Amino acid sequence: MNLSWYGHSCFQCQFSMNGENVSVVIDPYSANIGLKLPNLTADFALVTHQHEDHNNIEALRFTNGTMVIDSPGEYEIKNVFVQGMASFHDESKGEERGQNVIYKIKAEEVTIAHLGDLGCDLTSEQLETLENVDILLIPVGGKYTLDAKKAAHLIKQIDPKIVIPMHYKTAGSNMDIDDLQPFAKEMGLGEYTTENSLKINASQLTNENVIVKILKPLA
C-alpha cells in the first residue's frame, strides 16, 4: 500500500489487489485554497463533505467513469472495502458547518481511517467503529476542525499504529488555520523529518506505541 498526501485533506491511496492496482483519492480541493492539485487518476473518490476545499472531483481523472462516494454506508469497489460513518463538522451537531463523513478503508489487510473535517468529540459507538485502525488521518489545524490538543486526545482514544496529521497550514495555502507546530508540540515530536509518501504492508504494523508520520505535501 502506498499513501501520498497532496496537502490539506487530500490523499491518494494506491493498493495492489489481486494483481490489479487500485487508486482511491480522498477530498480533492479547488485551487481557491492557494494550492494546485496535480493531475490524479482515481478508480473512485471519497468526499467527506461538500465544501470546495474537499469536493473538487472535476479535477480527477477517473479510470472508468466518475465513481464517487460521499455519504455514510458500506461499499466495496475492486475489493477495497469502505465504511462511511456520519459525524459533525462542528461542536453544535452540524448547525455551524454541517455534516462530515468519516471513512474507514480496508485493503491489503491494512485499515485506514480518514476523519475528514471532524470538529467534535466522537461517541463511544463511533470510537468502537474505529477500533483496530492501523493508519489514522486526522485534522489538526483547528478553527474549522479539531485543534492540536483535541486531536492528540482523540489519538489516545483510537490508539492507531500510525498517525498522519492533515488539514493544517502549509506553504502556499491561504487557509486561516494553524500550522503543524502546535500539534508537533502537543505530541512531543521535537525535531522531525518529512517523507514523500508512506509505503507499508500489514506485516510491518507491529509497533505497540503510536508512530507519527509527517508527510510532505506533493502539491
N, C-alpha and C positions, 0 to 999 in steps of 0.2 A: 504494500500500500504506500502511495506517495501523496503527501498533503502539502499544498502550496498556498500561501497567503498573498492576496493581491491588494492588501490594505483594507482599512475599515472593517467590514464583517464578511468580506468576500473570500471564499476558499474554493479551491478545486481539489477534489478527492479523486485519485486515479487508482482503480482496482484492477487486478487480473483475476477474472472469474472464468474458470473452465477454459483457459486459453484465450479468452476474449478480454480486451481492455475496455473498461467502463469508466467514463468520466462523469462526475457529478459536480456541478457548480452551485454554490450557495450564495445567495444575496449579492448579485451583481449590482453595482451602483452606477448612477449617472455622473457625467462629467461636472455637474454643478457643485460637487463637493471639493473640486480642485484637483482630483486625481484622474488619471486617464487609464481606463480599464483596457488591458491588452485584448487581442482577439482570442477568445477562449472557445474551445469546442466542448460541447456537452452532449451526452446521451440523454440526460434530463437535468432539470434545475430545481432547486428548493428555494422558496421565498418565505421568509419568516413573517413579513408584514408588508403592507402596501404603501411604503414611503419610498420616495425616489432614490434614496441612498441605499436601497435594498432590493428593488424590484425591476431593474433595468434589463429585462430578459431580451429586449430587442438587440442588445449588444452582443448576444451569444450566437454562435453557430451551432445548430443542432444537427446531430448525425442522421436523424430520421424523423423529421417533423418536430414541431415545437412540443416538448413534453415538460410540463411544469406542475409541481406540487406546491400548493400554497395554503393548505388548510389541514387541520388535525385529521388523523386517521391512520390506517395501516396500509402500506403499499409494498409491492415487490416489483422491481424492474430489473431485468437481466441479472437475477439472483442477488441483487442488492436489496436488503430489507430496510424499510424506512418507517419509523413511527413518529407521527406528528402529535404534539401534546399542546393543548391550549394553555396560554398564560397571559400575563398582562405587561404592557409597556410602561406602566407606572404603578404607584402605590395606591391608586384610587380605583382599582378594578377596571382600568381601561378608560375612565372618564376623561383623563387628560390627553393621552396619546394613543389609546385604542388597544387592540388585541395584539398578541405576539404568539408565534408558534415555535415551540422548542422541537428540534428534530433529533431523533436518535437513529443513527445509521449503522447497520451491521453488515460487514462483508469481510472476507478473508479471515474470519474468526476474530476480527477487531471491531469494537464498538466505539463509535464517535458520537458525542453529543454537541450540537451547536445550539447555544441558548438564545440566539437572535438578539433582539433589543430588550432583554429581560430587565424589568425595572422594579421588581418586588421580590419579597421572600417567597420561597416555594412551600407548598403544603406538604404534609407528611406523605400523602398519596403520590404527589409529583416526585418527591425525593425517592420514594420506593421504586418508581418507574425508572429512575436514573441510577439505580444500584448497578454495580459491576460495569460502569462506563470506564473504558480504557483511556480515551483521549477526550478532554473537555475543552471546548472552545468557548471562552467566556468574555463578555464585555467588561471593561474595567475603567472606562473613561469618565463615568459619571454624567451628571446633568440630565441626560435622556435615558440612562441605563444605570445598572449597578455602578457604584464607585469602587475605588480600590479596597476600602475596608469591608464593604458588603460582599464584594467578590471573594475576598480572602475567607470570609466566614462561610460562604456557600461552598467553596472548595473543600473546606474541612468537613462539611456535611456530606458532600458527594463522594469525596475520597477517591478521585480517579488515579490512574497511574501517571498520566501526563496532562499538564495544563498548558494551553496556549492562549495567551491574552489577545484580545481583539478590541475593536471599537474604541481606540484611543488615538490621540492626535499624532500624526506623523508628518514628515516633511512634505510640503505641497498641499496638505489638507487644509481646508478653510473651516472645518467643523469646530464649534466652540465647546470643546471637551478637553479633559486633562490628557497630558502625555503619559508616557509609561512610568515615569519616575515615582509617583505615589504608590502604584501597585508594586513596583520593584522594592520599594522601601517596606511596604506592608508585608511582603513575602520574604524579606531579609535576603534579597538576591545579591546586594553589593555590586561588584563589577560582573558584567555578564557579556556573553558573546551572542551574536545572531547567526542563524542558519538560513540558508536559502529555501530549504524545504525539509520536511520530515519524512524519511523513508524508514518504514518499520514493518515488522510482521509479528504475529501473535507470540511466537517463541521468545521474542525479546522483551516482552512485557512481564518481567519477573520481579521488578522493584517493589519493595514494600512501602517506601515513602514516596510522596508526590514529587515529581520532577517537573519543573517549569522550563518550557522551551520557548525561546523568543525567536520568532521567525522574521526574516527580512521581508518587507513588503515589496513584491515584484511588480510594482506599478510606478 
